[in-house]
Amino acid sequence: MKKKIALNAAGALMIGALLSFATPAKAQQSKALITHFPAMLGNKSNIILTALPDQGILFNWIEDGRHYRSFFDKAGVWTGTVVSYDEAEMPEWVHRRTKNKYRRYAIRYVNEIRLPEHDVVYRVQLETADELVFTQVDEAGINEENRFRRLP
C-alpha cells in the first residue's frame, strides 16, 4: 500500500538522511539523494512523498504550473524525473517538430522525461475529434508510440 505524507524540502532532506543511515552498505549511494535534494527542491513546500512497492520513493510537487515527479530507488539514488505541462510550456523546437507532423491535432499535454545519463525525451499526447496519438520527441526526431481511434 502506498503511503503519502506532505513535506517541505527540509523534511525531504531529512528522509534522505535517514535512508542513508538505514543501510550502511548503501550509504555512499544514498549520499546522491541527500546531495541532489537541495538543488532540486530548494525551499519548495507541499511536496508529497510516496513510498513505492519496490521500496523506492516518489516525490511529487507543482512549481510554476508544472507537475514534477522524481523517482529514487530504495538506496536513495535518483532514477528519473517526469515533468508534465501543457502546450504553452513546451520548448519551441519540440512544439515545431510536433506540429510539423501533426498539424490538425491539438496538443493535450507533454511529459518531459529526464533520466540519468540520457538525453531528455518528450512524450506528447495529441488528439482530434476521432483520434488520440502518443508520440516521443527527441533530438533525433519524432516517433509515434500509439494511436487510438475514438468509438462513435
KOLPA-166085 format. One record per residue (C-alpha): residue number from 1; residue in three letters; x negated, y, z. Coordinates in pm, whole numbers, plus 50000, padded with zeros to 5 digits. Last residue first. Example, Ala and Ser with C-alpha at 12.3 -4.5 7.8 and 13.67 -1.06 7.14 Angstrom:
// KOLPA-166085
[2,'SER',[48633,49894,50714]]
[1,'ALA',[48770,49550,50780]]
This chain:
// KOLPA-166085
[152,'PRO',[51863,50656,46779]]
[151,'LEU',[51555,50494,46938]]
[150,'ARG',[51240,50702,46933]]
[149,'ARG',[50947,50561,46734]]
[148,'PHE',[50626,50508,46926]]
[147,'ARG',[50272,50565,46806]]
[146,'ASN',[49963,50462,47000]]
[145,'GLU',[49589,50527,47006]]
[144,'GLU',[49544,50761,46709]]
[143,'ASN',[49184,50865,46670]]
[142,'ILE',[49046,51218,46634]]
[141,'GLY',[48688,51308,46554]]
[140,'ALA',[48328,51250,46661]]
[139,'GLU',[48318,51538,46912]]
[138,'ASP',[48615,51389,47096]]
[137,'VAL',[48990,51354,47053]]
[136,'GLN',[49200,51054,47154]]
[135,'THR',[49557,51048,47033]]
[134,'PHE',[49894,50946,47173]]
[133,'VAL',[50199,50982,46948]]
[132,'LEU',[50574,51004,47030]]
[131,'GLU',[50811,51001,46737]]
[130,'ASP',[51156,51099,46610]]
[129,'ALA',[51224,51451,46745]]
[128,'THR',[50853,51518,46717]]
[127,'GLU',[50587,51445,46974]]
[126,'LEU',[50225,51478,47073]]
[125,'GLN',[50027,51346,47371]]
[124,'VAL',[49657,51435,47368]]
[123,'ARG',[49379,51233,47531]]
[122,'TYR',[49062,51443,47538]]
[121,'VAL',[48721,51281,47584]]
[120,'VAL',[48428,51442,47767]]
[119,'ASP',[48089,51296,47678]]
[118,'HIS',[47970,51007,47892]]
[117,'GLU',[47705,50970,48167]]
[116,'PRO',[47961,50974,48447]]
[115,'LEU',[48317,51002,48316]]
[114,'ARG',[48529,51310,48243]]
[113,'ILE',[48869,51263,48081]]
[112,'GLU',[49063,51574,47976]]
[111,'ASN',[49427,51472,47967]]
[110,'VAL',[49635,51698,47743]]
[109,'TYR',[50008,51756,47742]]
[108,'ARG',[50315,51794,47523]]
[107,'ILE',[50163,51905,47191]]
[106,'ALA',[50439,51954,46935]]
[105,'TYR',[50402,51766,46608]]
[104,'ARG',[50454,51908,46256]]
[103,'ARG',[50085,51987,46202]]
[102,'TYR',[49941,51657,46331]]
[101,'LYS',[49601,51631,46157]]
[100,'ASN',[49499,51995,46155]]
[99,'LYS',[49689,52049,46482]]
[98,'THR',[49467,51803,46669]]
[97,'ARG',[49136,51934,46534]]
[96,'ARG',[49238,52294,46597]]
[95,'HIS',[49356,52222,46954]]
[94,'VAL',[49040,52028,47036]]
[93,'TRP',[48825,52312,46891]]
[92,'GLU',[49015,52576,47090]]
[91,'PRO',[48975,52400,47425]]
[90,'MET',[49324,52324,47552]]
[89,'GLU',[49480,52544,47822]]
[88,'ALA',[49775,52670,47615]]
[87,'GLU',[49858,52315,47509]]
[86,'ASP',[49930,52189,47861]]
[85,'TYR',[49712,52058,48141]]
[84,'SER',[49579,51740,48298]]
[83,'VAL',[49225,51693,48434]]
[82,'VAL',[49108,51334,48477]]
[81,'THR',[48793,51279,48682]]
[80,'GLY',[48556,50985,48690]]
[79,'THR',[48363,50722,48881]]
[78,'TRP',[48222,50930,49169]]
[77,'VAL',[48032,50706,49411]]
[76,'GLY',[48186,50670,49756]]
[75,'ALA',[48085,50307,49806]]
[74,'LYS',[48450,50205,49765]]
[73,'ASP',[48460,50373,49424]]
[72,'PHE',[48545,50739,49376]]
[71,'PHE',[48815,50884,49149]]
[70,'SER',[48895,51249,49087]]
[69,'ARG',[49245,51354,48979]]
[68,'TYR',[49285,51723,48888]]
[67,'HIS',[49612,51889,48784]]
[66,'ARG',[49560,52220,48606]]
[65,'GLY',[49768,52533,48673]]
[64,'ASP',[49471,52731,48810]]
[63,'GLU',[49385,52451,49054]]
[62,'ILE',[49600,52156,49149]]
[61,'TRP',[49469,51875,49365]]
[60,'ASN',[49443,51499,49374]]
[59,'PHE',[49157,51296,49530]]
[58,'LEU',[49157,50920,49467]]
[57,'ILE',[48957,50687,49689]]
[56,'GLY',[48829,50336,49625]]
[55,'GLN',[48916,50036,49835]]
[54,'ASP',[49028,49838,49526]]
[53,'PRO',[49391,49898,49633]]
[52,'LEU',[49336,50278,49631]]
[51,'ALA',[49330,50504,49936]]
[50,'THR',[49492,50833,49833]]
[49,'LEU',[49365,51177,49935]]
[48,'ILE',[49581,51477,49852]]
[47,'ILE',[49401,51811,49843]]
[46,'ASN',[49629,52092,49950]]
[45,'SER',[49345,52338,50008]]
[44,'LYS',[49048,52426,49793]]
[43,'ASN',[48743,52575,49961]]
[42,'GLY',[48486,52428,49722]]
[41,'LEU',[48621,52103,49577]]
[40,'MET',[48372,52007,49309]]
[39,'ALA',[48057,52178,49433]]
[38,'PRO',[48123,52090,49798]]
[37,'PHE',[48238,51738,49709]]
[36,'HIS',[47947,51608,49500]]
[35,'THR',[47688,51599,49781]]
[34,'ILE',[47902,51386,50010]]
[33,'LEU',[48018,51152,49736]]
[32,'ALA',[47669,51107,49599]]
[31,'LYS',[47547,51030,49953]]
[30,'SER',[47775,50728,49939]]
[29,'GLN',[47529,50563,49703]]
[28,'GLN',[47246,50609,49954]]
[27,'ALA',[47461,50491,50245]]
[26,'LYS',[47566,50171,50065]]
[25,'ALA',[47367,49935,50285]]
[24,'PRO',[47478,50142,50587]]
[23,'THR',[47848,50077,50514]]
[22,'ALA',[48071,50276,50750]]
[21,'PHE',[47814,50555,50779]]
[20,'SER',[47855,50665,50418]]
[19,'LEU',[48231,50636,50435]]
[18,'LEU',[48244,50862,50739]]
[17,'ALA',[48051,51130,50551]]
[16,'GLY',[48291,51110,50258]]
[15,'ILE',[48590,51143,50491]]
[14,'MET',[48426,51451,50645]]
[13,'LEU',[48381,51606,50301]]
[12,'ALA',[48750,51555,50229]]
[11,'GLY',[48836,51725,50556]]
[10,'ALA',[48613,52021,50470]]
[9,'ALA',[48771,52043,50124]]
[8,'ASN',[49124,52064,50265]]
[7,'LEU',[49318,51752,50329]]
[6,'ALA',[49666,51610,50272]]
[5,'ILE',[49711,51243,50350]]
[4,'LYS',[49829,50962,50128]]
[3,'LYS',[49831,50591,50195]]
[2,'LYS',[49869,50345,49910]]
[1,'MET',[50000,50000,50000]]
